[in-house]
Amino acid sequence: MTQQLPQDVLTPSLVKSLGYWNGLRKGSHAPTLLSLDPFFSAALTESVIAVDVSGAPADYTIWSVGAALAPYLPCIGANKRLAEFYEDPGSSKIWQTFIEVSKLATPYVAAFDYLGQANGVVSTRELYLPFRRPESDEIDDVIVFLEFTKAPVPIDVLGSTQRQPITLGASFSGLQPIPETEPTPHQETHSSGAER
């Protein structure tokens, strides 16, 4: 299910988010939600999706969707079950990603073609970070950081037109990076045509 991705899939802001998560682990395989600081809480309300995976693999419940994501993911909302979005949840790459992250308790990065209606957005980069229960090692929640990439736009540079992608960030761009430690994230790409 995993394969190597080009280095540019983990953007600087996603690398910072991964570093922040690593710093919260404090020797454990995954941190708890209780270890988050208030800055994270503010970011959570704006730019990430938080999912309760305690019922895995039977179902997952979205418990928070950042307001900044609404234009790009209008059908996703808090208190919705992930299974509501799929005719056959088991065939969904996203569903399989949640299973793997909750089972292996390791970060996961994926790139998907964007299937929504937002004008000009062509793809997403997604970083899945597991959080364990305070009293055990069982993964209880997964927080997903999303970045949306718009189609390249022409930029006039000294009389020649170049095309440059625009990334719409949705992660901790203001955090200080923490040196990466194990585990490293799994990486995967998906093209349109496969059910997300």
C-alpha positions in Angstrom: 0.0 0.0 0.0 2.9 2.4 0.4 5.5 3.7 -2.0 8.2 6.3 -2.0 7.1 9.8 -3.0 9.1 12.7 -4.3 10.5 14.8 -1.4 8.2 17.7 -2.3 5.2 15.9 -1.0 6.2 16.7 2.6 6.1 20.5 2.3 7.9 22.7 4.8 4.7 23.3 6.8 3.9 19.5 6.9 7.5 18.8 8.0 7.0 21.3 10.9 3.7 19.6 11.8 5.4 16.2 11.8 8.3 17.6 13.9 5.8 19.1 16.4 4.1 15.7 16.7 7.4 14.0 17.2 8.3 16.4 20.0 5.0 15.6 21.8 5.7 11.8 21.9 8.3 12.1 24.7 9.5 8.5 24.2 6.1 7.0 23.4 5.1 5.7 20.0 2.4 8.4 19.8 1.4 11.4 21.9 -2.0 12.0 23.6 -4.4 14.8 22.8 -3.8 16.0 26.3 -0.2 16.9 25.3 -1.3 19.5 22.8 -0.7 23.1 23.6 -3.3 26.0 23.2 -1.6 27.0 19.9 -2.7 23.6 18.5 -6.2 24.1 19.7 -6.4 27.3 17.7 -5.0 25.6 14.6 -7.4 22.7 15.0 -10.4 25.0 14.7 -9.1 26.4 11.5 -7.2 24.0 9.3 -7.3 20.3 10.2 -9.7 17.4 10.4 -9.8 15.3 13.6 -11.2 11.8 13.5 -12.1 9.4 16.3 -10.8 6.0 15.3 -11.7 4.2 18.5 -14.3 2.2 16.7 -11.8 1.0 14.1 -12.2 -0.6 11.7 -16.0 -0.6 12.0 -16.3 3.1 11.6 -14.7 6.5 12.2 -16.3 9.7 13.4 -15.1 13.1 12.4 -15.2 15.3 15.5 -13.6 18.5 14.2 -13.3 20.2 10.8 -11.4 23.4 10.5 -13.3 26.4 9.2 -10.6 27.1 6.6 -11.3 23.8 5.0 -15.0 24.4 4.3 -14.5 25.9 0.8 -12.6 22.9 -0.3 -14.5 20.1 1.5 -18.1 21.4 1.9 -19.6 18.0 2.5 -17.3 17.1 5.4 -18.6 18.1 8.8 -18.2 17.4 12.5 -20.1 14.4 13.9 -20.3 12.7 10.6 -19.3 9.1 10.2 -16.7 8.5 7.5 -18.7 5.6 6.2 -21.4 8.1 5.1 -19.1 9.2 2.2 -18.5 5.8 0.6 -20.7 3.2 -1.0 -18.0 0.6 -0.1 -15.9 2.1 2.7 -13.4 -0.8 2.5 -12.4 0.1 -1.0 -11.6 3.7 -0.1 -7.9 4.7 0.0 -8.7 7.2 2.8 -10.5 4.5 4.8 -7.5 2.2 4.4 -5.1 5.0 5.4 -7.1 5.5 8.7 -6.9 1.7 9.3 -3.1 1.7 8.8 -2.4 4.8 10.9 -4.5 3.5 13.8 -3.1 0.0 13.6 0.6 0.9 13.2 0.5 4.1 15.2 2.7 5.8 12.8 2.4 9.0 10.7 1.3 8.7 7.1 1.6 11.1 4.2 -0.5 10.9 1.0 -1.0 12.9 -2.1 -4.4 12.7 -3.8 -6.0 14.3 -6.9 -8.6 16.7 -5.6 -12.1 15.6 -6.5 -14.0 18.6 -5.1 -15.5 21.6 -6.7 -13.1 24.4 -5.5 -12.0 26.4 -8.5 -8.4 25.6 -9.6 -7.5 23.2 -6.9 -5.9 20.1 -8.4 -4.4 18.0 -5.6 -4.1 17.6 -1.8 -1.2 16.6 0.4 -2.3 15.0 3.6 -0.4 14.2 6.8 -2.1 11.8 9.1 -0.9 11.9 12.8 -2.0 9.3 15.4 -2.8 10.2 19.0 -3.2 7.5 21.7 -5.4 7.2 24.7 -3.9 8.6 27.9 -4.3 5.3 29.8 -3.0 3.0 27.0 -1.1 2.6 23.8 -4.2 2.2 21.7 -4.7 4.9 19.0 -7.9 6.9 19.7 -7.7 9.8 17.3 -6.1 10.7 14.0 -5.5 14.4 13.1 -5.1 15.1 9.4 -3.3 18.2 8.1 -4.3 19.1 4.6 -2.7 21.3 2.0 -4.4 22.1 -1.3 -2.5 22.8 -4.5 -3.9 25.0 -7.2 -3.1 24.6 -10.8 0.0 26.4 -12.0 -0.6 30.0 -12.9 1.4 32.0 -15.4 4.0 34.4 -13.8 5.8 36.9 -16.0 9.5 36.8 -15.1 11.6 39.2 -17.2 9.4 38.8 -20.2 9.1 35.0 -20.1 6.0 33.3 -18.7 6.6 30.6 -16.1 4.0 28.4 -14.4 4.1 28.1 -10.6 1.9 26.0 -8.4 0.1 27.7 -5.5 -0.1 25.7 -2.2 -2.9 26.7 0.1 -1.5 25.8 3.5 -3.5 24.2 6.3 -1.0 23.2 8.9 1.4 24.6 11.6 3.4 27.1 9.5 4.4 29.0 12.6 5.8 26.2 14.7 9.5 25.9 15.3 10.8 22.7 13.7 11.8 19.8 16.0 14.4 17.4 14.7 12.7 14.4 13.1 13.0 11.1 14.9 11.5 7.7 14.1 8.9 6.9 13.0 9.0 8.3 9.6 5.7 8.6 7.8 4.5 6.1 5.2 4.0 7.8 1.9 1.4 7.1 -0.9 0.0 8.7 -4.0 -3.4 8.2 -5.6 -4.7 9.3 -8.9 -8.3 10.2 -9.7 -10.2 7.2 -10.8 -9.7 5.3 -7.6 -12.3 6.0 -4.9 -10.8 8.2 -2.2 
